[in-house]
Amino acid sequence: MGLYQRDFMKITDEEKEKWEEVQQEELRDQVKNFSRPNYSHKYPIAVRHFLSFFPNHYMDNSELKDAETRFKDLAEKYKAAIDDTTATELDIKSFIKENEAYFLIASIVKNYDFGHHDLYLFPEFLLGNSYKVDYLIVGENSYGYHFIFVEMENPYNKITIAGGKLGDTFRKGINQINDWKQYLTSNFSRLEETYNKYKKPTLSLPTEFSHYEPGRVHYVVVAGRRTDFNKRTRWEKMTYKDNQKIDLLHYDNLYDRAKAIIGGNTY
């Protein structure tokens, strides 16, 4: 499934015309500067999507400023949604989908060193016929593409137990990720079949998408609220991230990170 109501695999004649105008501007300034500038931020948004590997899954950095007011409003609505103590992870995922508030999930990359050059988001990403990942984030840095597999669990109920140890909700998410890890170790190359369903046909994917390199693969479980995390919980969070590359986040982390990227130049 794509992220947006519009199909960005195609662009209109008007968008092509505007794109060509900006390209001519680049060529004119190349003469002045002795190198061609990159004015992609001036391209129509549809063109920026169209030029990417996955047009219908592309997270456009320019929107962080262009849609700043809308994103701020959505962040506050998200905060209200998670403050409802009857909310479940299904409710939160529905909110994100219905409002196209995918920047909330994409903001997870803020604490990683990739995603600033190029960023894609895939909801309900299939691992063969065995598993469905809530969100797959694919981000690029100067060393190529990296992958974050995200599992969403309940914001309330059985988050931690006495002393701040992880409760059943986090344990369930961690167990799910361990299943994914086992699958990916042997079947990472098979994901190329899934990527090809979403890829722009005229482009070829880099080898990172088909060759398993553990250092490029990360995992996140989102569950609970900030108040569920005490010193012991934060120690377990650090241990899981250091030893198993599983980051344990609460739903307030998404709000904080989303607020931090709004108005910026990159995720």
C-alpha positions in Angstrom: 0.0 0.0 0.0 1.2 3.6 -0.7 1.2 6.5 1.7 -0.7 9.0 -0.3 -4.1 9.3 -2.0 -2.3 10.5 -5.2 -0.3 8.2 -7.4 3.1 9.9 -7.8 4.3 7.4 -10.5 2.8 9.9 -12.9 3.1 13.7 -13.2 1.0 16.2 -15.1 2.0 18.3 -18.1 1.9 21.4 -15.9 4.3 19.8 -13.4 6.6 18.7 -16.2 6.7 22.3 -17.5 7.5 23.7 -14.1 10.2 21.1 -13.7 11.8 22.0 -17.1 11.8 25.7 -16.1 13.7 24.9 -12.9 16.2 22.8 -14.9 16.8 25.7 -17.2 17.5 27.9 -14.2 20.0 25.3 -13.0 21.7 25.3 -16.4 21.9 29.2 -16.5 23.4 29.3 -13.0 25.9 26.5 -13.9 27.5 29.0 -16.3 27.9 31.6 -13.5 29.1 29.1 -10.8 31.1 26.7 -13.0 29.1 23.8 -11.5 25.4 22.9 -11.8 23.4 23.8 -8.6 20.7 21.5 -7.3 17.4 23.3 -7.2 15.3 20.2 -6.5 13.6 22.1 -3.6 12.0 24.3 -6.3 10.6 21.3 -8.3 6.9 20.6 -7.8 6.4 18.2 -4.9 5.1 15.6 -7.3 8.3 15.8 -9.4 10.4 15.2 -6.3 8.4 12.1 -5.5 8.4 11.0 -9.2 12.2 11.1 -9.3 12.7 8.9 -6.3 13.1 5.1 -6.0 9.6 4.7 -4.4 7.4 7.6 -5.5 4.5 6.6 -3.3 6.6 6.0 -0.3 8.9 9.0 -0.4 9.2 11.3 2.6 10.0 14.7 1.3 12.3 16.8 3.4 10.9 20.0 1.9 7.5 19.3 3.5 8.9 19.8 6.9 8.9 23.6 6.1 6.2 23.7 3.4 3.6 22.0 5.6 4.9 23.3 8.9 1.6 24.6 10.2 -0.2 21.4 9.2 2.4 19.2 10.8 2.3 21.2 14.1 -1.5 20.8 14.2 -1.2 17.1 13.5 1.4 16.7 16.2 -1.0 18.2 18.8 -3.9 16.0 17.5 -1.6 13.0 17.9 -0.8 14.0 21.5 -4.5 14.2 22.2 -5.0 10.8 20.6 -2.4 9.1 22.8 -3.7 10.9 25.9 -7.0 9.0 25.5 -6.4 6.1 27.9 -8.7 3.8 25.8 -6.5 4.2 22.8 -4.8 1.1 21.3 -1.9 0.8 18.8 -4.6 0.1 16.1 -6.2 3.5 16.9 -2.8 5.3 16.6 -2.0 3.6 13.3 -5.4 4.5 12.0 -4.9 8.1 13.1 -1.6 8.2 11.2 -3.0 6.7 8.1 -6.2 8.7 7.9 -4.3 12.0 8.4 -1.2 11.0 6.3 0.7 11.9 9.5 3.6 9.7 8.5 6.2 12.3 9.6 5.4 11.0 13.2 6.9 7.6 12.3 9.6 9.0 10.0 10.8 11.1 12.9 12.2 8.0 14.5 15.3 8.4 12.3 16.2 11.7 14.2 18.4 9.7 16.6 20.1 7.7 13.9 22.9 8.9 11.5 20.9 8.1 8.3 17.8 9.3 6.6 19.0 12.8 5.9 19.9 12.2 2.3 16.9 10.1 1.3 14.0 8.6 3.2 11.1 6.2 2.5 8.4 4.7 4.7 6.4 1.5 4.1 3.4 0.6 6.3 2.4 -3.0 6.7 5.5 -4.2 4.9 5.4 -8.0 4.2 8.3 -10.3 5.0 7.4 -13.1 2.6 4.2 -14.8 3.7 5.3 -15.1 7.3 5.2 -11.6 8.9 3.9 -8.1 8.5 6.0 -5.2 9.8 3.9 -2.2 11.1 6.4 0.2 9.5 9.7 -0.1 7.6 11.8 3.0 7.4 14.5 3.1 4.8 17.0 5.9 5.1 20.2 6.9 3.3 23.5 8.5 4.4 26.9 8.7 2.7 27.4 5.0 3.4 24.2 3.9 1.6 20.8 2.7 2.8 19.8 1.5 6.2 16.6 -0.1 7.5 14.5 0.3 10.6 11.8 -2.3 11.3 9.1 -0.9 13.6 6.6 -2.8 15.8 3.8 -0.8 17.4 2.3 -2.1 20.6 -0.3 -0.8 23.1 0.2 2.6 24.7 -1.4 1.4 27.8 -1.7 -1.9 29.8 1.1 -4.2 31.0 3.9 -1.9 29.8 6.1 -2.4 32.8 5.9 -4.4 36.1 7.2 -3.8 39.6 10.5 -1.9 39.7 10.2 -0.8 36.0 11.1 -4.1 34.4 9.5 -4.7 31.0 6.0 -6.0 31.0 4.1 -8.3 28.7 3.4 -5.6 26.1 7.1 -4.8 25.5 8.0 -8.5 25.7 5.4 -9.3 23.0 7.0 -6.7 20.7 10.5 -7.9 21.4 9.5 -11.5 20.6 8.0 -10.3 17.3 11.2 -8.6 16.4 13.2 -11.7 17.2 11.1 -13.6 14.7 11.8 -10.9 12.1 15.5 -11.2 12.8 15.5 -14.9 12.3 13.6 -14.5 9.0 15.8 -11.6 7.7 19.1 -13.4 8.4 18.2 -16.1 5.9 15.7 -14.3 3.6 16.8 -10.7 3.2 17.4 -11.0 -0.5 13.8 -12.1 -1.0 12.6 -8.6 0.1 13.7 -7.4 -3.3 10.5 -9.0 -4.7 8.4 -6.8 -2.4 10.5 -3.6 -3.1 9.9 -4.2 -6.8 6.2 -3.8 -6.3 6.7 -0.3 -5.1 9.8 0.8 -7.1 9.8 3.1 -10.0 10.3 0.7 -13.0 13.0 2.7 -14.7 15.3 2.7 -11.6 17.6 0.0 -10.3 18.0 -0.4 -6.5 21.4 -0.3 -4.8 22.8 -3.6 -3.5 21.9 -2.7 0.1 18.3 -3.7 -0.7 19.2 -7.3 -1.6 22.4 -8.1 0.4 22.0 -8.6 4.1 24.4 -6.5 6.2 23.5 -6.7 9.9 25.1 -3.3 10.6 22.5 -1.7 8.3 19.4 -3.2 10.0 17.8 -1.8 13.2 14.6 -2.5 15.1 12.2 -0.4 17.2 9.3 -1.3 19.5 7.0 1.5 20.4 4.8 0.9 23.5 3.6 2.7 26.6 4.0 6.3 27.7 6.7 8.4 29.2 5.4 7.8 32.8 6.0 4.0 32.3 9.8 4.5 32.1 11.8 4.8 35.3 15.5 4.3 35.9 15.3 0.5 35.6 13.2 0.7 32.4 15.8 3.1 30.8 18.6 0.7 31.8 16.8 -2.1 30.0 16.2 0.2 27.0 19.9 0.9 26.8 20.8 -2.7 27.2 18.5 -3.8 24.3 19.8 -1.1 22.0 23.5 -1.8 22.7 23.2 -5.6 22.6 20.4 -6.4 20.2 19.9 -3.2 18.2 16.3 -3.0 19.5 15.3 0.5 20.5 12.4 0.7 23.0 10.4 3.8 22.6 7.3 5.2 24.2 4.6 7.1 22.3 5.7 10.4 23.7 9.1 9.9 22.0 7.3 10.1 18.7 5.7 13.4 19.7 9.0 14.9 20.9 10.9 13.8 17.8 8.2 15.0 15.4 8.1 18.4 17.1 11.9 18.6 16.8 12.0 18.1 13.0 9.1 20.3 12.0 10.4 23.4 10.3 13.8 21.8 9.7 15.7 20.9 6.6 15.7 17.2 7.0 14.4 14.3 9.0 
